[in-house]
Each structure stands twice: as structure tokens, then as C-alpha cells.
């Protein structure tokens, strides 16, 4: 009996790892099918239902996504990942759900904190109708318009704008030759958080920080954390954490000048895999 339980736990972990890899590769149909198989064998696996909800959201099948998240809540009424995603999906009807074009996501390795070169900001005037169809990690365009930085989806849809102070700084640096890349960091019902990384610094901008410590009102440094957590908390869908973003740290934490990995969020990335000796479903 002990060996049988261990075998089931090992198989469950392997399937969860495979489901996460499929999600990271954007193979959402395959990820959805594998998560369905997992919940058939482990009907109380909250993480698998959350991953299924994530996959259905990416496929534009919002009704099925809601069903998966509701099932997760039936099993765990306090599950914050499912609850937050249901809130976000409430504005989307099944009739609106056209299949999403494959979203372009940044490599997780791009989400590594480097003092002065990376930051996160909350967009002003967000278009939540568009943002609700996006997830953390989705790459976006930084478009300069009339001295401001406008954020657009890769399909050219307006998502929001970078707040004025940071926008002016980055626009000036871009005019000087700097280059940046950006992606959705996290989403709430009425808020869109954006991650920005400096990818190239022009020689004329040497010594100028894109995100100096004095700009703490406009962005928050990330906390230390593993890129993929191998322990289970409560999470979305695809990278684990305790906050609804690719986790931002305490604003009061001093920058130490080191490079640290960003910890991806519960409801915007793949759920972490359970250890093989975790408690098994009955």
C-alpha cells in the first residue's frame, strides 16, 4: 500500500511538471488535456483545476475557465488564485470568447532583478477589456506618443499608459538610444502592473539608471525567490507565490545592488509542483 501511494504521488508530480512545461511553451490545448487527466485521477487536486482554468482562459474558452476555477473553490473555499481569476473573468462572456492568438511571452530568465535596470509600475488609464484577456508574462509594446509611453498588446491594442514621471524618464533615455522590453507583471480587477527591463544602454547614457532608487513611488523592487518554486502554497495557474503578481517585495526594502530572480505569481503563471512525499489525495 505504501509503495502504491508513493507511485501515485510520483506519477502526479511528473504529470504536473509536464503540464507546467506545456504551459510555458504556450501549448495550451495539450496543457488543458493533461490537466483534465490529472483531475480525473485526483479529483481534489486544486492546483490542477487552477492550471486547467488558466489553459481555458488562454484558449478564450472563458465559460470552461470559470467552471474549472469554481471547482477549485468548491474544494478549497479560501483559494485566492481561483477567487481572483473568477473576479477577472466575470466581465467576459462566453459569446465574446474568440480563440486568443498565441501570446508572445518573455522567457522567465528575463525576469531577473538587476538594480537600476528593472522596475515594475502600475499603468494609468488601463483598458481592462483588453487587459482581462492577458496574463502575466505576456509581452507588450512600449509606444512613444506625445511624450508619453503607451502600452499596447502585440496586436496593437491599447492596454494603458506608464505613469507620467517614469514615462518622462524612460522616454528621455529612449531618445538617447536606450532600449527596453516590457511584459504584464500582474492583473487585478481594476489594475494592470507592468514589468520593464532595460535591454540596451547607449554609450551616451552611461551612468544613468533607468530605475534609480529615488523613483520608489513609481515602481517596487521584487523580493528574492526561486524562478520556479517546487513547494506548494496556494496558487494561478502557473508560477507560485503568495501575491497576485510576479511578486513585488516590501516597498521599504533597501536595494542591495545584487541580481535576484523574480518570483512568479500564483494566478498568472504555472502552479508549482508538489513534492513526491506530499499528502496524497484519498
N, C-alpha and C positions, 0 to 999 in steps of 0.2 A: 504493500500500500504506500509506504514511504517513497519507494522508487517511482511508483506511478505518479504520485503527486509532484515529485521533482521533475519528471519527464514532462508533465503538463505545464509546469512553470517555465521550464526551459523552452518548450515549443511556443508558449505565449510570448515570451521575451523575444524570441527570434522573429516571430511574425510582426510584433510591434516595431522592431528595428527595421524590418523590411518596409513596413507601411510608412515609416518616417522617411526612409530613403526615397521611396516613390514620390512622396510629397515634396521633398527637397528638389527633385528632378522635374517637378511640375506634371507628373503622370497621375493626374487626379482621378481618372476613371479606374485605373488599376489600384490606386490607393483606396478608393471607396469600396471596391470589390473585396480587397483583402481585409479591410476593417469590418465589413459585413460578415465575413467568415469568422473573424475573431469573436464578434458578439454572439454569433450562433453557438460557438463553443463555450464562451464565457459571457453569459447574458447580463452579468453585473459589472462588466468592465467599463467604468465611467470614461476612462481615457480613450478607449476605442470609440465610444459613441461621440465624444468630442472631436476626435480625428475624423470620424465619418461626417459630422456636421461641417467641419472645415472643408472637406473634399466636396461635399454637395454645394457649399457656398461658392467655391471656386468654379464649379461647373454651371453655376447660375440656376441650380435647382433648389430655390430657397424654401419651398414647402418641405422638401425632404430634409433639408438642413435643419429647419425648425423642429421637425419630428425627432431627429437624432439628438438635438440639444435638450428637447423636452424629456426624452427618455433618460438622458444623463441626470436631469433634475429629479426625475422620479426615483432614481437610485440614490442620489445624493442631493438633498434639498438645499444644501449650503454651497453647492459647487458654483464658484464665482465665474468660471470660464463659460459654462453653459448659460448662466443668467445674463452675463454681459453680451454674449453673442445673440441671444434671443432678443434683447433690447435693441441691438443694432439691426437685426433682421426685421423688426416689427414694421419698419417703413417700406419694406419691399414685398410686393405681392407676387404670387406665382405667375400671374399674367405678364408681369414686367420682365420675367426671368428669361432673357435670351442667353444662350451659352456664352460665357465670358471668353474673350480672346485670351490666348495664353499670355499670362502676365510675365513681364521680364523682371526677375528678382536678382538682387545683388547677392554675390557669394557671401556666405556667413563670415568669411575671412575679412571682408571689407568692414565689418562691424567690430573693429578693434579700436579702443580709445587711444588716441595719441594727443597729448596735451597741446592745445593751440591749433590743432588741425581737424578736430572733430567736435561737433556740437549737436544739440537737439533743441528744437524750438516748436512752439505751438502756433499753427497757422491762424492768421486773421481772415475774416470773411470766408470761412470754409464752405465749400459746396458739398453738403452732406449727402445729397442724392448720388453724387459720383463717388464720394469717399466711402460710402456704405458698401460699395461693391469692391472695395480694395481691401488688402490685408497687409500686415506688417511684412516688410521686405520688398514690397512692390517698388520698383524703380520709378522715378518721376523725372520730369524735365524742369530745369530752372530756366525760366524765360525772362529776360530783362524787358520791362515795359514801362516807359515814362519814369525811369529812375527807381522802379520797384522790381522786386523779384516775384514773379508769378509762378506758381507751381501748377504744372499740367501733367495729366496722365500721359503715358507713352503714345496714346491715341490722340493727344492734343486737347483733351477735355480739361476745363478749368477745375482745379481742386481747391485752391486757396492762395494766400499770399504770405510771404515771410514778413514778420513784423518790421516796422519802419527802421528802427535803429540798426538791427542786424542786416536788414536788406541794404541799407546805405553803405555799410561797411563792406559787405561782400561784393556789391556792385562795383565799388571803387577798386577793390582788389582784382575783380574780373576784368575791368577796364585796363588794369595794369598787366594783364597776362595770366593771372591765376586761373586754374580750372578746378571745378567741383563736381561731385556726384551726389545725388540725393535719393532717399527712399522713405517710404512710410515707416515710421517707427512704432506708432500705436494709434488706436482709434477708441474713442468713447462715443456716447450718443450724440454729443454736440461739439466734439473736439477732435482735431487731427494733429498728431505730433509728427514732426519731420526730422529725420537724421540727415546731416550734411557732412561730407568729408572733403577736405582739400586733397586733390589728386596730383596737382602740379603747382609749384610755386615758381613764378617767373623771377629771373635774376634781379629785376628791378624792384621786387617786393621782398627781397631777402631781409630777414629780421622782423618782418611784420606778421604778427599772429592773426590768423583768421578768426580765432575764438579766444581772445585774451581773457584772463581771469576776471577782469573788471566787467565783463558782459554777462555776469551771472543772472541778471534779470531775464535774459532772453534765451538762455539755454542752461541745461543742467548736466553735469558730468554723470557718466554711468558708473555703477558700482562694479567692484570686482566680481567675476563669475566665470564659470566654465561656459564655453560656447554651447555645448550640448550637455545638459545635466543628466546624469544617469541615475538619479533618485527621483522618486515620485512625490510631488507635492499635490496641488490640486489643479491642475490646469484642465488652453485652447490649443488648442489644437495642436501646436507643433513644437515650440520650444518652451521649456518650463521656467516658471518664475513665480514670484508672489505678487507681481504688479501687472497691470494691464498695459504693458508696453515692453520694449526691449530694454530692460529695466533701468529706469533712472534712479540715481542714488540720492542721498540726502543733500539738499542744496548747501548745507553748511559745511560739507566735507571739503577740506582743502585739497587742491590739486597737488600731487606729489611729483609730477613730471614724468611718470612712468607710463608704459604702454600696457593697457589692460584690455581683456576681452569683454565685449558687450554680452550681457546675459539676455537671451531672447525671451520673449514674453509668452505667458500661458495661452492667452486666447488669440494670439496672432502668429503662431508657429507650431511645429510638431511636438506632441506630448512626449515627455521623456520616458525612457524605457524602464520598466521595473527591474529590480534585481531578481535573480533567479530564486532567491530564498524568501521573496516577499510572500505575504499571506495569500494563499490561493483561494479562488472562488470555490464556494461549496458546491 
